[in-house]
Amino acid sequence: MPTHVITGAGSGIGAAVARRLHARGDEVVLHARDAGRAKELAAEFPGARTLVGDLSEPDRLSWALSHQSPPDRVDSLLHIAGVVDLGPVGDLTPKTWRHQLNVNLLAPAELTRLFLPQLRAARGHVLFVNSGAGLSAHAGWSAYAASKHGLKALADSLREEEHADGVRVTSVYPGRTAGPMQAKVHQQEGKEYDPARWIDPESVATTVLMCLDLPEDAEINDVTVRPGR
Ligand SMILES: NC(=O)c1ccc[n+]([C@@H]2O[C@H](COP(=O)([O-])OP(=O)(O)OC[C@H]3O[C@@H](n4cnc5c(N)ncnc54)[C@H](OP(=O)(O)O)[C@@H]3O)[C@@H](O)[C@H]2O)c1
């Protein structure tokens, strides 16, 4: 059975992906921000292993993982966790910038570095859930969009670097997807939130599984998913 390390499995898109992989009998190793959250995930996904580390502190991830038992085999590393905080550049403080850059960009880079030996050995797959904001930035979105533009650069460089070792790299760019993050975005935009207007996280999960399940002769580099309504 393939082994998938998944961040963000506690909510939204990450939870939908984790449920699908777990239901079909794949090994899932669920990353959680702290021990309490890891316990909740372990209860929700019987048989799943967990790893603990706060993505807002990428400098500490290496130390945190060295005190746990990371899996020996990793067929895919799915970077799905993320945070968003809107605001005009004139109002955004370094703290707000740093938090989004840490969780959305530096932590994925660091986790990738830490799991690359296993990924190379398995000729595995690194998949980044990016965002439409990783391709174009709009007013009010600077810090989040910068973190996601950076995530695109990370994925593109990694793909070139690791191609010879057979590691495949995919970026998925969803548009607005229903869930807690989108509810927060609407609140910050001062708009009414209607989840039925936006992509179902299950549809993004379907896209992620399609990328993972493609046979080894091919790799999906980038895929954009937009609301269909
Ligand atoms: N929702 C959208 O409209 C949309 C659109 C485009 C792209 N995306 C991207 O899709 C991904 C998933 O979004 P979503 O809508 O599923 O978001 P979500 O429901 O808010 O879930 C975010 C996940 O990230 C985890 N997380 C946040 N900060 C963390 C930290 N410091 N350490 C460890 N884990 C942390 C959360 O952990 P807890 O469960 O412990 O809170 C949660 O599981 C994100 O990368 C987002 O940028 C979302």
The ligand as a MOL file (V3000), in Angstrom:
LIG
                    3D

  0  0  0     0  0            999 V3000
M  V30 BEGIN CTAB
M  V30 COUNTS 48 52 0 0 0
M  V30 BEGIN ATOM
M  V30 1 N -10.7330 27.3090 0.6830 0
M  V30 2 C -10.4160 27.9490 -0.4490 0
M  V30 3 O -11.2050 28.7130 -1.0080 0
M  V30 4 C -9.0770 27.7170 -1.0900 0
M  V30 5 C -8.8640 28.1710 -2.3880 0
M  V30 6 C -7.6290 27.9850 -2.9830 0
M  V30 7 C -6.6120 27.3500 -2.3030 0
M  V30 8 N -6.8350 26.9220 -1.0350 0 CHG=1
M  V30 9 C -5.7380 26.2540 -0.3480 0
M  V30 10 O -6.1370 24.9370 -0.0570 0
M  V30 11 C -5.5130 24.4930 1.1420 0
M  V30 12 C -6.5740 23.9500 2.0830 0
M  V30 13 O -7.5510 24.9670 2.3140 0
M  V30 14 P -8.9060 24.6640 3.1180 0
M  V30 15 O -9.9640 25.4950 2.5440 0
M  V30 16 O -9.0810 23.2060 3.2370 0 CHG=-1
M  V30 17 O -8.5050 25.3020 4.5440 0
M  V30 18 P -8.9940 24.9580 6.0280 0
M  V30 19 O -10.2980 24.2280 6.0120 0
M  V30 20 O -8.8970 26.2440 6.7740 0
M  V30 21 O -7.8690 23.9390 6.5560 0
M  V30 22 C -6.5610 24.3820 6.7470 0
M  V30 23 C -5.7570 23.2780 7.3940 0
M  V30 24 O -4.4310 23.7680 7.6230 0
M  V30 25 C -4.0310 23.4190 8.9360 0
M  V30 26 N -3.1060 24.3990 9.5210 0
M  V30 27 C -3.2400 25.7450 9.5480 0
M  V30 28 N -2.2330 26.2870 10.2600 0
M  V30 29 C -1.4450 25.2590 10.6790 0
M  V30 30 C -0.2580 25.1920 11.4690 0
M  V30 31 N 0.3090 26.2830 11.9790 0
M  V30 32 N 0.2670 23.9670 11.6960 0
M  V30 33 C -0.3110 22.8500 11.2090 0
M  V30 34 N -1.4440 22.8500 10.4620 0
M  V30 35 C -1.9930 24.0570 10.2160 0
M  V30 36 C -5.3290 23.4370 9.7320 0
M  V30 37 O -5.1410 22.7090 10.9220 0
M  V30 38 P -6.3240 22.5590 12.0150 0
M  V30 39 O -7.2210 21.5100 11.4270 0
M  V30 40 O -5.6270 22.1400 13.2550 0
M  V30 41 O -6.9640 23.9170 12.1160 0
M  V30 42 C -6.3130 22.8270 8.7440 0
M  V30 43 O -6.3010 21.4150 8.8460 0
M  V30 44 C -4.7440 25.6860 1.6830 0
M  V30 45 O -3.3880 25.5880 1.3230 0
M  V30 46 C -5.3870 26.8670 0.9830 0
M  V30 47 O -4.4810 27.9580 0.8630 0
M  V30 48 C -8.0390 27.0640 -0.4170 0
M  V30 END ATOM
M  V30 BEGIN BOND
M  V30 1 1 1 2
M  V30 2 2 2 3
M  V30 3 1 2 4
M  V30 4 1 4 5
M  V30 5 2 4 48
M  V30 6 2 5 6
M  V30 7 1 6 7
M  V30 8 2 7 8
M  V30 9 1 8 9
M  V30 10 1 8 48
M  V30 11 1 9 10
M  V30 12 1 9 46
M  V30 13 1 10 11
M  V30 14 1 11 12
M  V30 15 1 11 44
M  V30 16 1 12 13
M  V30 17 1 13 14
M  V30 18 2 14 15
M  V30 19 1 14 16
M  V30 20 1 14 17
M  V30 21 1 17 18
M  V30 22 2 18 19
M  V30 23 1 18 20
M  V30 24 1 18 21
M  V30 25 1 21 22
M  V30 26 1 22 23
M  V30 27 1 23 24
M  V30 28 1 23 42
M  V30 29 1 24 25
M  V30 30 1 25 26
M  V30 31 1 25 36
M  V30 32 1 26 27
M  V30 33 1 26 35
M  V30 34 2 27 28
M  V30 35 1 28 29
M  V30 36 1 29 30
M  V30 37 2 29 35
M  V30 38 1 30 31
M  V30 39 2 30 32
M  V30 40 1 32 33
M  V30 41 2 33 34
M  V30 42 1 34 35
M  V30 43 1 36 37
M  V30 44 1 36 42
M  V30 45 1 37 38
M  V30 46 2 38 39
M  V30 47 1 38 40
M  V30 48 1 38 41
M  V30 49 1 42 43
M  V30 50 1 44 45
M  V30 51 1 44 46
M  V30 52 1 46 47
M  V30 END BOND
M  V30 END CTAB
M  END
